[in-house]
Amino acid sequence: MGVPALVSVWGAAPGVGKSTLCAGLSRALAGAGLRMDHFREEEILSRPQFAAVAEEFGAAGAVGLETLVAATGRFVASVLAGGDDVVIADALMPFVPTLLAMGHGEEAIDAFIADLTRVLAPVRPVVVFLDGDAGVTLSWAAEREGPGWLGWYVGKLAAYEVNPPVSDLASTVAHLRRERAVTLGAVRRHGWGLVVVERADGLTPGEVLVVGAVRQGLEPGSPDSAGSRDLPRPRPATPPDAVRRSPPWM
């Protein structure tokens, strides 16, 4: 396949279908004979290339920009050494929600992504963004997870240094919309590949898989052939009873 592809899947809000798309694409690509790596969202705390990120967050509750860039460089080196054709990453680069949660402004984020883009030069970074109404997908997540989840999620964002601050559902939706705008703007400015799946909040998990993959040129076939029809909508990354100070990327 030549230069490996790093496909980073993001979305407008929890519950829009990121994990479903990542799992379905990973199975489809592996079934097509490609060497691939499925980097799940929580693995940033366990992958050896990101050990310094986990250690720094555990000690200080935040991570330096240079630490994220260095960890990304080690990960790229491991991809090249391992001979993978494709990496499917669930909510990983370009780390915009993490940077906003740590209080960085858009100018600092743009400079960071310029550095990140240089580190990612040996691979082909592509963002697949599942777009939709943040309020709708949050309501899906809250209905599925039951009482307490939405309050936990709002409280999690409120504990970070986001600006404007988050205090209720309306400000949470506004923050998610800002995450979307900053992510898409930065990716476009720095020349990453970008696939936007519009109105993903109105698609079934199988449709999200097919639309996202076909637009990226990965051609999984159909919801049946990719094994996606029976996939449930993904759970939010962290359950309500988790440790309060969870990383902003989870």
Secondary structure, 3 states (H helix, E strand, C coil): CCCCEEEEEEECCCCCCHHHHHHHHHHHHHHCCCCEEEECHHHHHCCHHHHHHHHHHHHHCCCCHHHHHHHHHHHHHHHHHHCCCEEEEECCCCCHHHHHHCCCCHHHHHHHHHHHHHHCCCCEEEEEEECCCHHHHHHHHHHHHCCCHHHHHHHHHHCCCCCCCCCCHHHHHHHHHHHHHHHHHHHHHCCCEEEEECCHHHCCHHHHHHHHHHHHCCCCCCCCCCCCCCCCCCCCCCCCCCCCCCCCCC
